[in-house]
Amino acid sequence: MILNAQQIIAALNSGEISIIPFDPAQVQAASYDLRVGETGATTTSKKLVNIREAGFLLLQPGDFAVLTVFEEMRLDAQHVARFGLRSKFARKGLIATTGPQVDPGYHGRLILGLTNLTPRSISIPYKDDLITIEIHRLNEPTDRPYAGPYQDKLDLGPEEIEAVTETEGMALPEVITTLRSLSANVGILASEFKSQRSYVSNIVGFGIGGMAILIAIIGVLLAVLIEFKH
Protein backbone atom coordinates (compact mmCIF):
# COMPACT_ATOMS: atom_id res chain seq x y z
CA MET A 1 0.00 0.00 0.00
CA ILE A 2 1.34 3.43 -0.97
CA LEU A 3 1.01 5.96 1.85
CA ASN A 4 -0.84 9.18 1.04
CA ALA A 5 0.09 12.56 2.51
CA GLN A 6 -1.72 12.13 5.83
CA GLN A 7 -0.46 8.55 6.22
CA ILE A 8 3.12 9.69 5.63
CA ILE A 9 2.76 12.28 8.40
CA ALA A 10 1.14 9.70 10.70
CA ALA A 11 4.01 7.24 10.10
CA LEU A 12 6.51 9.99 10.88
CA ASN A 13 4.67 10.94 14.08
CA SER A 14 4.54 7.30 15.21
CA GLY A 15 8.25 6.74 14.53
CA GLU A 16 7.65 4.02 11.93
CA ILE A 17 9.66 6.10 9.48
CA SER A 18 11.95 9.07 10.01
CA ILE A 19 12.99 11.94 7.73
CA ILE A 20 15.42 14.47 9.23
CA PRO A 21 14.99 17.37 8.81
CA PHE A 22 11.29 16.97 8.10
CA ASP A 23 9.57 19.77 6.19
CA PRO A 24 5.76 19.62 5.77
CA ALA A 25 6.15 21.59 2.51
CA GLN A 26 7.96 18.59 0.98
CA VAL A 27 4.97 16.29 1.48
CA GLN A 28 3.06 15.70 -1.76
CA ALA A 29 -0.24 13.87 -2.39
CA ALA A 30 1.33 10.43 -2.03
CA SER A 31 5.08 11.07 -1.85
CA TYR A 32 7.84 13.12 -0.25
CA ASP A 33 10.44 15.23 -2.09
CA LEU A 34 14.08 14.86 -1.02
CA ARG A 35 16.52 17.67 -1.75
CA VAL A 36 20.08 18.11 -3.03
CA GLY A 37 22.59 17.50 -0.25
CA GLU A 38 25.90 19.05 0.71
CA THR A 39 28.46 16.98 -1.18
CA GLY A 40 28.98 15.60 -4.66
CA ALA A 41 31.61 14.77 -7.28
CA THR A 42 31.68 14.66 -11.08
CA THR A 43 33.91 13.07 -13.68
CA THR A 44 34.83 16.57 -14.88
CA SER A 45 35.59 18.16 -11.49
CA LYS A 46 37.54 15.07 -10.34
CA LYS A 47 37.21 16.18 -6.73
CA LEU A 48 34.74 16.32 -3.87
CA VAL A 49 32.54 19.40 -4.27
CA ASN A 50 30.96 21.18 -1.30
CA ILE A 51 27.59 21.94 -2.92
CA ARG A 52 26.44 24.02 0.04
CA GLU A 53 29.41 26.39 -0.27
CA ALA A 54 29.38 26.47 -4.09
CA GLY A 55 25.60 26.86 -4.24
CA PHE A 56 25.22 24.19 -6.92
CA LEU A 57 26.77 21.15 -8.58
CA LEU A 58 27.53 21.62 -12.29
CA LEU A 59 27.32 18.66 -14.66
CA GLN A 60 29.10 19.21 -17.97
CA PRO A 61 27.84 17.50 -21.15
CA GLY A 62 28.27 13.74 -20.71
CA ASP A 63 29.20 14.12 -17.03
CA PHE A 64 28.51 11.43 -14.45
CA ALA A 65 28.03 12.59 -10.85
CA VAL A 66 27.38 11.14 -7.43
CA LEU A 67 25.83 13.21 -4.67
CA THR A 68 24.02 12.84 -1.38
CA VAL A 69 20.50 13.96 -0.62
CA PHE A 70 19.94 16.51 2.12
CA GLU A 71 17.68 14.43 4.34
CA GLU A 72 18.58 11.50 6.58
CA MET A 73 15.98 8.73 6.34
CA ARG A 74 15.07 5.68 8.41
CA LEU A 75 12.54 2.95 7.58
CA ASP A 76 11.29 0.28 9.94
CA ALA A 77 10.95 -3.37 8.90
CA GLN A 78 7.40 -2.86 7.56
CA HIS A 79 8.06 0.04 5.19
CA VAL A 80 9.85 0.22 1.84
CA ALA A 81 10.45 3.27 -0.37
CA ARG A 82 10.56 3.69 -4.13
CA PHE A 83 12.15 6.78 -5.62
CA GLY A 84 12.72 8.53 -8.91
CA LEU A 85 14.23 11.72 -10.29
CA ARG A 86 12.00 14.80 -10.22
CA SER A 87 10.54 15.43 -13.67
CA LYS A 88 11.97 18.96 -13.86
CA PHE A 89 15.48 17.46 -13.94
CA ALA A 90 14.50 14.57 -16.19
CA ARG A 91 13.15 17.06 -18.73
CA LYS A 92 16.53 18.79 -18.74
CA GLY A 93 18.21 15.57 -19.85
CA LEU A 94 19.43 14.06 -16.58
CA ILE A 95 18.95 10.39 -15.75
CA ALA A 96 19.32 8.73 -12.36
CA THR A 97 21.51 5.65 -12.46
CA THR A 98 20.79 4.31 -8.97
CA GLY A 99 17.73 2.96 -7.22
CA PRO A 100 14.82 2.69 -7.38
CA GLN A 101 14.18 0.86 -4.08
CA VAL A 102 15.06 1.65 -0.48
CA ASP A 103 14.73 -1.55 1.54
CA PRO A 104 12.93 -1.96 4.87
CA GLY A 105 15.25 -1.28 7.80
CA TYR A 106 17.42 1.21 5.86
CA HIS A 107 19.02 4.17 7.61
CA GLY A 108 21.19 6.88 6.07
CA ARG A 109 21.31 9.51 3.35
CA LEU A 110 20.63 8.25 -0.14
CA ILE A 111 23.54 8.48 -2.58
CA LEU A 112 22.37 9.23 -6.10
CA GLY A 113 24.15 8.76 -9.42
CA LEU A 114 23.28 11.18 -12.23
CA THR A 115 24.30 11.37 -15.89
CA ASN A 116 23.96 14.43 -18.13
CA LEU A 117 22.91 13.16 -21.56
CA THR A 118 22.64 16.60 -23.14
CA PRO A 119 25.13 18.78 -25.09
CA ARG A 120 24.80 21.57 -22.50
CA SER A 121 25.79 22.02 -18.85
CA ILE A 122 23.15 21.42 -16.18
CA SER A 123 23.25 23.07 -12.76
CA ILE A 124 21.81 21.31 -9.70
CA PRO A 125 21.21 23.89 -6.93
CA TYR A 126 21.81 23.10 -3.28
CA LYS A 127 18.63 21.99 -1.43
CA ASP A 128 16.61 21.97 -4.63
CA ASP A 129 13.95 19.24 -4.90
CA LEU A 130 15.80 16.33 -6.51
CA ILE A 131 14.00 13.01 -6.07
CA THR A 132 10.51 11.93 -5.09
CA ILE A 133 10.01 8.93 -2.80
CA GLU A 134 6.89 6.83 -2.34
CA ILE A 135 6.50 5.05 1.00
CA HIS A 136 4.91 1.57 0.87
CA ARG A 137 3.63 -0.35 3.88
CA LEU A 138 4.12 -4.13 3.73
CA ASN A 139 1.45 -6.55 4.95
CA GLU A 140 3.85 -7.60 7.69
CA PRO A 141 7.39 -6.68 8.77
CA THR A 142 10.17 -8.40 6.87
CA ASP A 143 12.50 -10.74 8.75
CA ARG A 144 15.38 -9.60 6.52
CA PRO A 145 15.80 -5.85 7.05
CA TYR A 146 18.50 -4.06 5.11
CA ALA A 147 22.04 -4.59 6.43
CA GLY A 148 24.12 -3.76 3.35
CA PRO A 149 27.18 -1.54 2.82
CA TYR A 150 25.15 1.69 2.70
CA GLN A 151 23.54 1.19 6.10
CA ASP A 152 24.07 4.23 8.39
CA LYS A 153 25.99 6.02 5.62
CA LEU A 154 25.54 9.80 5.78
CA ASP A 155 28.09 11.07 3.25
CA LEU A 156 30.11 10.05 0.22
CA GLY A 157 32.87 7.59 1.01
CA PRO A 158 36.27 7.07 -0.65
CA GLU A 159 34.90 4.30 -2.88
CA GLU A 160 32.21 6.53 -4.43
CA ILE A 161 34.58 9.46 -4.91
CA GLU A 162 37.36 7.32 -6.41
CA ALA A 163 34.93 5.67 -8.82
CA VAL A 164 34.12 9.10 -10.25
CA THR A 165 37.36 11.05 -9.91
CA GLU A 166 40.15 8.52 -10.48
CA THR A 167 39.17 7.25 -13.91
CA GLU A 168 41.79 6.50 -16.54
CA GLY A 169 41.60 7.14 -20.24
CA MET A 170 39.26 9.69 -21.79
CA ALA A 171 36.22 10.77 -19.76
CA LEU A 172 32.84 10.89 -21.47
CA PRO A 173 32.71 14.72 -21.62
CA GLU A 174 36.11 14.69 -23.35
CA VAL A 175 34.85 12.06 -25.79
CA ILE A 176 31.85 14.23 -26.66
CA THR A 177 34.09 17.29 -27.15
CA THR A 178 36.45 15.30 -29.37
CA LEU A 179 33.60 13.94 -31.48
CA ARG A 180 32.25 17.47 -31.92
CA SER A 181 35.67 18.59 -33.08
CA LEU A 182 35.78 15.70 -35.55
CA SER A 183 32.34 16.65 -36.82
CA ALA A 184 33.48 20.23 -37.37
CA ASN A 185 36.58 19.00 -39.18
CA VAL A 186 34.42 16.85 -41.46
CA GLY A 187 32.42 19.95 -42.37
CA ILE A 188 35.58 21.92 -43.14
CA LEU A 189 36.96 19.10 -45.27
CA ALA A 190 33.67 18.82 -47.15
CA SER A 191 33.75 22.54 -47.88
CA GLU A 192 37.33 22.31 -49.09
CA PHE A 193 36.50 19.36 -51.33
CA LYS A 194 33.75 21.35 -53.02
CA SER A 195 36.14 24.20 -53.75
CA GLN A 196 38.59 21.94 -55.54
CA ARG A 197 38.38 22.18 -59.34
CA SER A 198 40.32 19.06 -60.14
CA TYR A 199 38.44 15.75 -60.03
CA VAL A 200 41.66 13.89 -59.30
CA SER A 201 42.63 16.20 -56.46
CA ASN A 202 39.16 15.74 -54.98
CA ILE A 203 39.60 11.97 -54.93
CA VAL A 204 43.07 12.18 -53.41
CA GLY A 205 42.03 14.78 -50.86
CA PHE A 206 38.97 12.78 -49.87
CA GLY A 207 41.08 9.66 -49.39
CA ILE A 208 43.63 11.40 -47.18
CA GLY A 209 41.01 13.30 -45.20
CA GLY A 210 38.87 10.21 -44.76
CA MET A 211 41.83 8.20 -43.48
CA ALA A 212 42.71 10.93 -41.00
CA ILE A 213 39.15 11.09 -39.69
CA LEU A 214 38.94 7.31 -39.48
CA ILE A 215 42.17 7.15 -37.48
CA ALA A 216 40.93 9.87 -35.13
CA ILE A 217 37.58 8.11 -34.59
CA ILE A 218 39.37 4.82 -33.88
CA GLY A 219 41.48 6.64 -31.30
CA VAL A 220 38.39 8.03 -29.59
CA LEU A 221 36.69 4.63 -29.55
CA LEU A 222 39.80 3.03 -28.04
CA ALA A 223 39.79 5.73 -25.36
CA VAL A 224 36.15 4.96 -24.60
CA LEU A 225 36.92 1.25 -24.34
CA ILE A 226 39.78 1.97 -21.93
CA GLU A 227 37.48 4.19 -19.87
CA PHE A 228 34.70 1.61 -19.56
CA LYS A 229 37.22 -1.17 -18.88
CA HIS A 230 38.31 0.66 -15.75
C-alpha positions in Angstrom: 0.0 0.0 0.0 1.3 3.4 -1.0 1.0 6.0 1.8 -0.8 9.2 1.0 0.1 12.6 2.5 -1.7 12.1 5.8 -0.5 8.5 6.2 3.1 9.7 5.6 2.8 12.3 8.4 1.1 9.7 10.7 4.0 7.2 10.1 6.5 10.0 10.9 4.7 10.9 14.1 4.5 7.3 15.2 8.3 6.7 14.5 7.7 4.0 11.9 9.7 6.1 9.5 12.0 9.1 10.0 13.0 11.9 7.7 15.4 14.5 9.2 15.0 17.4 8.8 11.3 17.0 8.1 9.6 19.8 6.2 5.8 19.6 5.8 6.1 21.6 2.5 8.0 18.6 1.0 5.0 16.3 1.5 3.1 15.7 -1.8 -0.2 13.9 -2.4 1.3 10.4 -2.0 5.1 11.1 -1.8 7.8 13.1 -0.3 10.4 15.2 -2.1 14.1 14.9 -1.0 16.5 17.7 -1.7 20.1 18.1 -3.0 22.6 17.5 -0.2 25.9 19.1 0.7 28.5 17.0 -1.2 29.0 15.6 -4.7 31.6 14.8 -7.3 31.7 14.7 -11.1 33.9 13.1 -13.7 34.8 16.6 -14.9 35.6 18.2 -11.5 37.5 15.1 -10.3 37.2 16.2 -6.7 34.7 16.3 -3.9 32.5 19.4 -4.3 31.0 21.2 -1.3 27.6 21.9 -2.9 26.4 24.0 0.0 29.4 26.4 -0.3 29.4 26.5 -4.1 25.6 26.9 -4.2 25.2 24.2 -6.9 26.8 21.2 -8.6 27.5 21.6 -12.3 27.3 18.7 -14.7 29.1 19.2 -18.0 27.8 17.5 -21.2 28.3 13.7 -20.7 29.2 14.1 -17.0 28.5 11.4 -14.4 28.0 12.6 -10.9 27.4 11.1 -7.4 25.8 13.2 -4.7 24.0 12.8 -1.4 20.5 14.0 -0.6 19.9 16.5 2.1 17.7 14.4 4.3 18.6 11.5 6.6 16.0 8.7 6.3 15.1 5.7 8.4 12.5 3.0 7.6 11.3 0.3 9.9 11.0 -3.4 8.9 7.4 -2.9 7.6 8.1 0.0 5.2 9.9 0.2 1.8 10.5 3.3 -0.4 10.6 3.7 -4.1 12.1 6.8 -5.6 12.7 8.5 -8.9 14.2 11.7 -10.3 12.0 14.8 -10.2 10.5 15.4 -13.7 12.0 19.0 -13.9 15.5 17.5 -13.9 14.5 14.6 -16.2 13.1 17.1 -18.7 16.5 18.8 -18.7 18.2 15.6 -19.8 19.4 14.1 -16.6 18.9 10.4 -15.7 19.3 8.7 -12.4 21.5 5.6 -12.5 20.8 4.3 -9.0 17.7 3.0 -7.2 14.8 2.7 -7.4 14.2 0.9 -4.1 15.1 1.7 -0.5 14.7 -1.6 1.5 12.9 -2.0 4.9 15.3 -1.3 7.8 17.4 1.2 5.9 19.0 4.2 7.6 21.2 6.9 6.1 21.3 9.5 3.3 20.6 8.3 -0.1 23.5 8.5 -2.6 22.4 9.2 -6.1 24.1 8.8 -9.4 23.3 11.2 -12.2 24.3 11.4 -15.9 24.0 14.4 -18.1 22.9 13.2 -21.6 22.6 16.6 -23.1 25.1 18.8 -25.1 24.8 21.6 -22.5 25.8 22.0 -18.9 23.2 21.4 -16.2 23.2 23.1 -12.8 21.8 21.3 -9.7 21.2 23.9 -6.9 21.8 23.1 -3.3 18.6 22.0 -1.4 16.6 22.0 -4.6 14.0 19.2 -4.9 15.8 16.3 -6.5 14.0 13.0 -6.1 10.5 11.9 -5.1 10.0 8.9 -2.8 6.9 6.8 -2.3 6.5 5.0 1.0 4.9 1.6 0.9 3.6 -0.3 3.9 4.1 -4.1 3.7 1.5 -6.6 5.0 3.8 -7.6 7.7 7.4 -6.7 8.8 10.2 -8.4 6.9 12.5 -10.7 8.7 15.4 -9.6 6.5 15.8 -5.8 7.1 18.5 -4.1 5.1 22.0 -4.6 6.4 24.1 -3.8 3.4 27.2 -1.5 2.8 25.1 1.7 2.7 23.5 1.2 6.1 24.1 4.2 8.4 26.0 6.0 5.6 25.5 9.8 5.8 28.1 11.1 3.3 30.1 10.0 0.2 32.9 7.6 1.0 36.3 7.1 -0.7 34.9 4.3 -2.9 32.2 6.5 -4.4 34.6 9.5 -4.9 37.4 7.3 -6.4 34.9 5.7 -8.8 34.1 9.1 -10.3 37.4 11.0 -9.9 40.1 8.5 -10.5 39.2 7.3 -13.9 41.8 6.5 -16.5 41.6 7.1 -20.2 39.3 9.7 -21.8 36.2 10.8 -19.8 32.8 10.9 -21.5 32.7 14.7 -21.6 36.1 14.7 -23.4 34.8 12.1 -25.8 31.9 14.2 -26.7 34.1 17.3 -27.1 36.4 15.3 -29.4 33.6 13.9 -31.5 32.2 17.5 -31.9 35.7 18.6 -33.1 35.8 15.7 -35.5 32.3 16.6 -36.8 33.5 20.2 -37.4 36.6 19.0 -39.2 34.4 16.9 -41.5 32.4 20.0 -42.4 35.6 21.9 -43.1 37.0 19.1 -45.3 33.7 18.8 -47.2 33.8 22.5 -47.9 37.3 22.3 -49.1 36.5 19.4 -51.3 33.7 21.4 -53.0 36.1 24.2 -53.7 38.6 21.9 -55.5 38.4 22.2 -59.3 40.3 19.1 -60.1 38.4 15.8 -60.0 41.7 13.9 -59.3 42.6 16.2 -56.5 39.2 15.7 -55.0 39.6 12.0 -54.9 43.1 12.2 -53.4 42.0 14.8 -50.9 39.0 12.8 -49.9 41.1 9.7 -49.4 43.6 11.4 -47.2 41.0 13.3 -45.2 38.9 10.2 -44.8 41.8 8.2 -43.5 42.7 10.9 -41.0 39.2 11.1 -39.7 38.9 7.3 -39.5 42.2 7.1 -37.5 40.9 9.9 -35.1 37.6 8.1 -34.6 39.4 4.8 -33.9 41.5 6.6 -31.3 38.4 8.0 -29.6 36.7 4.6 -29.6 39.8 3.0 -28.0 39.8 5.7 -25.4 36.2 5.0 -24.6 36.9 1.2 -24.3 39.8 2.0 -21.9 37.5 4.2 -19.9 34.7 1.6 -19.6 37.2 -1.2 -18.9 38.3 0.7 -15.8 
